[in-house]
Structure formats: C-alpha cells, structure tokens
Amino acid sequence: MPVIGVLSLQGDFAEHVLMLDTLEVNSMEIRSQESLQNIDGLIIPGGESTSIMKLLELFDLKNSIISRAKNGMPIWGTCAGMIILSQNIIHNEYQNKIHKYEPLKLIDIDVTRNAFGRQIDSFEFDLDVDGLEDPYHSIFIRAPQVSRVGKNVEVLSSITNTQPVILKQDNILVSSFHPELTRDNRIHELFIQMFS
C-alpha cells in the first residue's frame, strides 16, 4: 500500500487526510524536504493558490516536487492544487497587479483563477466521471476554470461536456472542485489506482 503525502502548508489538507483514512491508506502531512522523500504520491489541496506557491518557495519544496513528479511520482491537485500544477495561470486585472508565482508546469493546461466566481457563487454539480459508474456530487468553491487543454491531456469529466473539471496527464491528476469536502471517496480511489 502506498504512502500518500498531503501538502500541509495551507488549505484543506486535514480533510484529505481524513478521506484517505476512510480508505485505510497510509498518509503523511508534508511540510519539509525530508518528509517529501518518504512518500509514494502527493496531494496538493484546495486553499489559496498564491499563498501555497509562496510557501512552496519559502520551504524550498518546489523543485523537489517537480523532480519527484518527473521521476513518475503520482500527484493530484484539487482546486488551488490544479492551479499550482498547471502550465500557465490566467490572471484577472487585479491579480496582474500583485506578485505572481510561477506554477509547477506539470500538466499541460492553462487555468483561470476563481473563474467560476467568488465565494458567494459556489455551487454543487453531479458529474459523470470516467471510471465511476454513478454520478459524483461535486462542490465548487471559487473554482479555477480550464481555458486550454494540451493534446496529451485526458479529460475525465466535464460540466455539460464543455468545461473540463477532472483531467489527467501521465502521473498528474487535477480536479477543479473539492472532493475532500464530500463523504464520497471515489475520486480519492481513482487517484490511488494510479499507483498500480
């Protein structure tokens, strides 16, 4: 059974750990280079993407995560995690005025931050997901929107067939919603299947 790390610098990391517990998967909270070397896969949780990217640099974790990913370690980013793993981040006019951190560029997609709206515009949606028999009830909170999908990226689920919300490229999985905030652990199971 793999040991799955959950990046625990900011955001919904505790909820991911609890979800992994329901699947009886060994997990570890990741805050250092040393702990990063003791895992088989990594979840980058939802939260505030700019803060997480700043902390990745502050804790000197960015290059190590990129290196582990390029050596095949599975990584899953949810909401802010999707932004962090993307190739390019599309900023709005306000965001262009603040310091921008470079994403990890581990999946060939471009994303627009908070494109589904502000906190008040949060919504829930029943998704058809490749690999799942029944619809998955998803929660979107200040979610990023995918504006470009690279040719080697697989779309596993979309809203109304036009807006991709779960995507996969090799050992990288991303979702624009918060599966850790539901009681349904099937997306976590999909990630675990990437280890076999």
C-alpha positions in Angstrom: 0.0 0.0 0.0 1.5 3.4 -1.0 2.1 6.2 1.5 0.4 9.3 0.2 1.6 12.7 1.3 -0.7 15.7 1.7 0.9 19.1 1.2 0.1 20.7 4.6 1.2 24.3 4.3 -2.2 25.9 3.9 -5.8 24.9 2.8 -7.9 21.7 3.2 -5.1 19.3 4.0 -6.7 17.8 7.1 -9.9 16.9 5.1 -7.8 15.0 2.6 -6.0 13.1 5.4 -9.4 12.1 6.8 -10.6 11.0 3.4 -7.5 8.8 3.0 -8.3 7.4 6.4 -11.7 6.2 5.2 -9.9 4.2 2.5 -7.3 2.8 5.1 -4.5 4.4 3.1 -1.3 5.5 4.9 -0.9 9.2 4.7 1.7 11.8 5.8 1.4 15.6 6.2 4.2 17.2 4.1 5.9 20.3 5.3 9.6 19.6 4.6 12.0 18.2 2.1 12.7 15.3 4.4 9.0 14.2 4.6 8.7 14.6 0.9 11.3 11.8 0.4 9.2 9.3 2.4 6.1 9.2 0.3 4.9 7.5 -2.9 2.4 10.1 -4.1 1.3 13.6 -3.2 -2.0 15.6 -2.9 -1.9 19.3 -3.3 -5.1 20.5 -1.6 -7.5 23.4 -2.2 -6.8 26.6 -0.4 -5.3 29.9 -1.6 -3.0 29.2 -4.6 -0.8 32.3 -4.3 -0.2 31.5 -0.6 0.6 27.9 -1.2 3.0 28.8 -4.1 4.7 31.3 -1.9 5.1 28.7 0.9 6.5 26.1 -1.6 9.3 28.5 -2.3 9.7 29.5 1.3 10.0 25.9 2.4 12.2 25.0 -0.6 9.8 22.3 -1.8 9.0 23.5 -5.3 12.0 22.0 -7.2 11.8 18.7 -5.2 8.1 18.2 -6.1 8.9 18.9 -9.7 11.8 16.4 -9.6 9.7 13.7 -8.0 6.9 14.2 -10.5 9.3 14.0 -13.4 10.5 10.7 -12.0 7.0 9.3 -12.0 5.5 10.1 -8.6 1.7 10.5 -8.9 0.4 13.9 -7.9 -3.1 15.1 -7.6 -4.1 18.8 -7.3 -7.6 19.9 -6.1 -8.9 23.4 -6.8 -5.9 25.5 -5.8 -3.8 22.4 -6.4 -4.9 22.4 -10.0 -3.7 26.0 -10.4 -0.4 25.2 -8.9 0.2 22.2 -11.2 -0.9 24.0 -14.4 1.3 25.2 -17.2 0.0 28.8 -17.1 -2.2 30.8 -14.9 -4.5 33.4 -16.4 -4.9 36.4 -14.1 -7.6 39.0 -14.0 -6.8 42.7 -14.0 -6.5 42.9 -10.2 -4.3 39.8 -10.0 -1.9 41.2 -12.6 -1.0 44.0 -10.1 0.1 41.5 -7.4 3.3 39.4 -7.3 2.7 36.2 -9.3 4.4 33.0 -8.6 5.2 30.5 -11.3 3.2 27.3 -11.3 4.9 23.9 -11.3 4.1 23.3 -15.0 3.5 19.6 -14.5 0.2 19.3 -16.6 -0.3 20.9 -20.0 -3.3 23.0 -19.2 -3.9 26.7 -18.7 -6.3 27.8 -15.9 -8.1 31.0 -14.9 -8.2 31.6 -11.1 -11.6 32.0 -9.5 -13.3 31.8 -12.9 -16.4 30.2 -11.6 -17.0 33.2 -9.4 -16.5 34.4 -5.9 -17.3 32.5 -2.7 -20.9 33.5 -3.0 -21.0 31.9 -6.4 -20.1 28.5 -5.1 -22.2 25.6 -6.4 -22.7 21.8 -6.4 -22.9 19.6 -9.5 -23.5 15.9 -10.3 -20.6 14.9 -12.6 -20.3 11.9 -14.9 -16.7 10.7 -14.4 -14.8 8.2 -16.5 -14.1 5.2 -14.3 -17.1 5.8 -12.0 -20.5 4.0 -12.5 -22.7 6.6 -10.8 -22.5 10.4 -10.9 -20.2 12.2 -8.4 -21.7 15.0 -6.4 -19.1 17.7 -6.6 -18.6 21.0 -4.6 -17.1 24.0 -6.4 -15.8 26.9 -4.3 -14.0 29.8 -6.0 -13.0 27.2 -8.5 -10.5 27.6 -11.3 -11.6 27.1 -14.9 -9.5 25.3 -17.6 -9.0 27.6 -20.6 -6.7 25.4 -22.6 -6.1 21.6 -22.7 -2.9 20.2 -24.2 -3.1 17.4 -26.7 -1.7 14.7 -24.3 -4.1 15.6 -21.5 -7.1 13.3 -20.9 -10.4 14.8 -19.8 -12.1 12.5 -17.3 -15.1 14.8 -16.6 -16.7 18.0 -17.8 -19.6 20.1 -16.8 -22.2 19.9 -19.6 -19.4 18.4 -21.9 -17.8 21.9 -22.4 -15.9 22.7 -19.3 -13.3 20.2 -18.1 -13.1 19.7 -14.4 -11.1 16.5 -13.9 -8.0 16.0 -16.1 -5.1 13.6 -16.2 -1.7 13.6 -17.9 0.6 10.6 -17.2 1.1 10.7 -13.4 -0.6 14.0 -12.8 -4.3 14.3 -11.9 -6.2 17.6 -11.3 -9.7 18.5 -10.3 -11.2 22.0 -10.1 -13.6 21.1 -7.2 -13.2 19.9 -3.6 -13.7 16.1 -3.3 -12.3 16.3 0.3 -15.4 18.2 1.4 -17.8 15.4 0.5 -18.4 12.0 2.0 -17.7 10.3 -1.3 -14.2 8.9 -1.5 -14.4 7.7 -5.1 -12.1 10.4 -6.6 -9.6 9.6 -4.0 -9.9 5.9 -5.1 -9.2 7.0 -8.7 -6.0 8.6 -7.5 -5.0 5.5 -5.6 -5.5 3.4 -8.7 -2.7 5.4 -10.3 -0.2 3.6 -8.1 -1.0 0.1 -9.6 
